[in-house]
Amino acid sequence: MYIHRTLQKTIQLASQSFPVLLLTGARQVGKTTLLEACAEPTRRYVTLDDPEQAALARTDPALFFQRHRCLPPYLARLVPAHGTG
């Protein structure tokens, strides 16, 4: 059962202005559930909780962004430019 959260409206408003949203917080508090409830059909999320995705982002950021073309191009350029460290 989904519990409506006050933050949902804020996320939906921010989503209209920003191509990327970052939601952080403690483990197991409902971040993914909240984003799924707010998701628009054109939006997609990538979680680094998946060890393979996290490892790929750390070791080969260019390939990570190539695989996740849904992310804005400026992020794809920014991470490889700054390296993994």
Protein Blocks (a to p, Z undefined) as FASTA:
>chain_A
ZZddfklmmmmmmmmmpmbdcddddehiopmmmmmmmpcfkbccddfkbmklmmmmmmmm
mlmmmmmmmbcfklmmmmmmnojZZ
